Amino acid sequence: MEQSIGKIIAQRTGNEQLISILADELSGTDLTSLLLEVFARRAQQLTAPELLKQYEQNRFVQPAETDFIHLLEKSVQTLKCLAGHQFKPLQVSPLSQLGTCSVVATVDQDKVVSALRNCEVLSDATNALAMYISSQKKKQQSNDGGGHIKYCTTQRHVRSQPFQIKGFSPHFTIGCLVSSGADTGNFAFEKKAIAEHFAALGDVLTNVFDCGPVRFRLQQREGYPDTFIPAILEHLHQQFPALEVTRDETPGSNNYYKGLQFKAVITLQQRDFEIADGGLVTWTQQLLNNKKERFFISGFGLELLNKLEEGLM
């Protein structure tokens, strides 16, 4: 895609080195200044009717269908519920550092809305929280993992890939929770984080959204020994004897997570929904260059639940 576009632009401009100059030779400040000038000129060329026409054709700028007040009420209830599980609510910025997702995870930058001033539009709040936590740990100059840190948020996300499913749009609200800590042996962090996330998610889905019983499926991923999933299952069954937690024997491939990925499944309106997803990732390891770092993430479709309650799905 990028090479094809580069060739087309090179042919149109007669400058075979244009993309290389912009991407490799200009400093970030110079590139930002150049693009600001370009977009300022393009905006000046627009008339009001042209502006309206472009707005009507742009899927990214249309308002959400869901009941806004109801969504906000559910977001507040969700945050209060998660805070009761000692996940500290944090309002993250609607912008992220350029590369927040693609540099540390298997996410193509084309799936993110890149922006000026070395930023991108927020596409995953768990990545933004990993950046924040890593920055705080670096400032503290701590090499012990900084203890067991837990944050949560409900945040508007924007993703550029097109959705052809009823009720889905480029921007949507997701509930997110993360746990950060360090490897202390015997999968201690992993056991604690997974149990805390499952308890918190179960509470939100059952008591805030009245979803009924929540089922969790564990999927093995590369990076941990074969004893890892059995150890986690045993721990969860001891902690929550009544919770339905099973192992997915045919999980398929996924390089995004390490060691473990999970799915949370609910049944609403006689339909099964994989409403939450998460697992272990190496983002804080990479950001802090510390193999002892551990990071566990969860995200659930808060707006999807809102739309289901409104009959929009």
SVG drawing of the C-alpha trace seen along z (x, -y; Angstrom):
<svg xmlns="http://www.w3.org/2000/svg" viewBox="-34 -30 52 59">
<polyline fill="none" stroke="black" stroke-width="0.4" points="0.0,0.0 2.7,-2.5 5.0,-1.6 2.1,-1.9 1.1,-5.3 4.7,-6.4 5.2,-5.5 2.0,-7.2 3.0,-10.4 6.6,-10.2 5.2,-9.9 2.8,-12.9 5.4,-15.2 8.4,-14.0 10.3,-13.6 11.4,-10.0 12.8,-10.8 9.8,-12.7 8.6,-10.1 12.2,-9.3 12.8,-13.0 9.6,-13.5 10.0,-10.3 13.8,-10.1 15.5,-13.4 13.3,-16.0 13.3,-16.3 10.1,-15.8 9.7,-19.5 10.4,-20.4 7.9,-17.8 5.2,-19.0 5.8,-22.7 5.6,-21.6 2.4,-19.6 0.8,-22.4 1.4,-24.8 0.0,-22.2 -3.2,-21.7 -3.6,-25.4 -3.5,-26.1 -5.9,-23.2 -8.4,-24.5 -8.2,-28.0 -9.2,-26.6 -12.5,-25.2 -15.8,-26.9 -18.6,-26.4 -20.7,-24.2 -17.6,-22.1 -16.9,-21.7 -20.4,-20.5 -20.2,-18.0 -16.9,-16.6 -18.4,-16.3 -21.4,-14.3 -19.0,-11.9 -16.6,-11.4 -17.4,-8.4 -15.0,-9.5 -16.8,-12.7 -20.4,-11.5 -22.0,-11.4 -22.6,-8.1 -26.1,-6.5 -26.2,-5.5 -28.1,-7.5 -25.4,-9.8 -26.8,-10.4 -27.3,-6.7 -23.7,-6.0 -22.3,-8.6 -24.3,-7.2 -23.1,-3.7 -19.5,-4.9 -19.7,-6.6 -21.2,-3.4 -18.5,-1.3 -15.7,-3.5 -17.2,-3.5 -17.5,0.3 -13.9,0.7 -12.7,-1.7 -14.3,0.5 -11.9,3.2 -8.9,0.8 -8.5,-0.1 -7.8,-3.8 -9.8,-5.7 -7.7,-7.9 -8.9,-10.2 -6.4,-9.7 -5.9,-12.1 -7.8,-11.7 -4.4,-11.8 -1.5,-9.4 2.2,-9.6 2.8,-8.6 3.6,-4.9 1.9,-4.1 0.4,-1.0 2.5,0.0 5.9,-0.2 5.2,2.2 2.4,4.3 1.4,6.1 -0.7,3.2 -0.4,1.7 0.0,-2.1 -2.5,-2.2 -5.2,-1.1 -4.6,-4.2 -5.6,-7.8 -2.1,-9.4 -2.1,-13.1 0.3,-16.1 2.6,-17.2 4.0,-13.7 0.6,-12.4 -2.1,-9.9 -5.7,-9.7 -6.3,-7.4 -7.0,-3.9 -6.4,-1.8 -6.4,-3.2 -4.6,-0.2 -1.5,-1.2 -1.9,-4.8 -2.0,-3.5 1.1,-1.4 2.9,-4.6 1.8,-6.5 2.8,-3.8 6.1,-3.3 6.8,-7.0 6.0,-7.2 8.2,-4.2 11.1,-5.7 10.7,-9.0 10.8,-7.0 13.9,-5.2 12.5,-2.0 13.8,1.4 11.4,3.5 8.3,3.1 6.9,0.3 4.6,2.6 1.2,3.7 -0.3,0.8 -3.9,0.8 -5.7,-1.7 -9.0,-1.9 -10.8,-4.2 -13.8,-4.5 -12.6,-6.2 -13.6,-7.1 -11.5,-5.2 -11.1,-5.8 -9.9,-3.1 -9.5,-3.5 -10.4,-0.1 -13.9,0.0 -16.6,1.9 -19.4,3.5 -21.3,4.7 -24.6,3.2 -24.1,0.9 -20.3,0.6 -18.7,-2.8 -15.1,-4.2 -15.4,-5.7 -16.8,-4.0 -16.4,-3.8 -14.5,-1.0 -14.0,-0.2 -10.3,0.6 -8.4,1.9 -4.7,2.6 -2.4,4.1 1.4,3.5 3.9,5.2 7.0,7.4 7.9,11.0 8.5,12.4 8.4,16.1 5.7,18.8 3.5,16.7 2.5,14.6 1.8,11.4 -0.1,13.2 -2.3,15.1 -3.1,12.0 -3.8,9.8 -6.0,12.3 -8.0,13.0 -8.5,9.2 -9.5,8.5 -12.0,11.4 -13.6,10.3 -13.9,6.7 -15.2,7.6 -17.7,10.0 -18.9,7.4 -19.3,4.7 -21.0,7.0 -23.3,8.6 -24.2,5.6 -23.8,2.5 -25.1,4.1 -27.2,7.0 -25.7,9.4 -26.2,12.5 -23.4,15.1 -20.1,14.4 -18.0,17.2 -14.3,16.9 -12.2,18.8 -8.4,19.0 -6.3,19.2 -2.7,20.2 -0.2,18.0 3.6,18.2 6.1,17.0 5.3,19.1 5.8,22.7 3.1,25.4 2.5,25.4 1.3,21.8 -2.4,22.2 -3.0,25.2 -1.5,23.2 -3.8,20.2 -6.9,22.5 -6.1,24.1 -5.7,20.7 -9.0,19.3 -11.0,22.4 -9.7,22.0 -10.4,18.3 -13.8,18.4 -15.3,22.0 -18.6,20.8 -17.0,19.0 -17.1,20.7 -13.5,20.7 -12.5,23.1 -9.5,23.6 -10.0,23.1 -8.3,26.1 -8.4,24.6 -7.5,20.9 -6.1,20.2 -3.0,18.0 -2.5,14.6 0.9,12.8 -0.6,9.8 -0.6,11.5 2.1,13.5 1.4,16.5 -2.4,16.0 -5.3,14.4 -8.8,14.5 -12.3,13.9 -15.4,13.1 -18.7,14.3 -22.2,13.3 -25.6,14.2 -28.1,11.4 -31.3,11.7 -30.5,15.3 -27.2,14.4 -23.7,15.0 -21.3,12.1 -17.5,12.0 -17.9,8.8 -14.4,8.6 -10.9,9.5 -7.4,9.2 -4.3,10.9 -0.6,10.5 1.5,8.1 5.1,7.1 4.7,3.3 6.1,2.2 9.0,4.6 9.8,3.0 9.3,-0.6 11.4,-0.2 13.9,2.4 13.2,4.6 12.4,8.3 11.0,8.5 8.1,6.1 4.6,7.6 1.5,6.0 -2.0,7.4 -4.8,5.7 -8.6,6.0 -11.1,4.2 -14.8,4.6 -17.5,3.2 -19.1,0.6 -20.9,-1.1 -21.8,2.2 -23.6,3.1 -25.3,-0.3 -26.5,0.3 -27.8,3.8 -29.9,2.2 -31.3,-0.3 -32.0,2.4 -29.6,1.0 -27.8,4.2"/>
</svg>
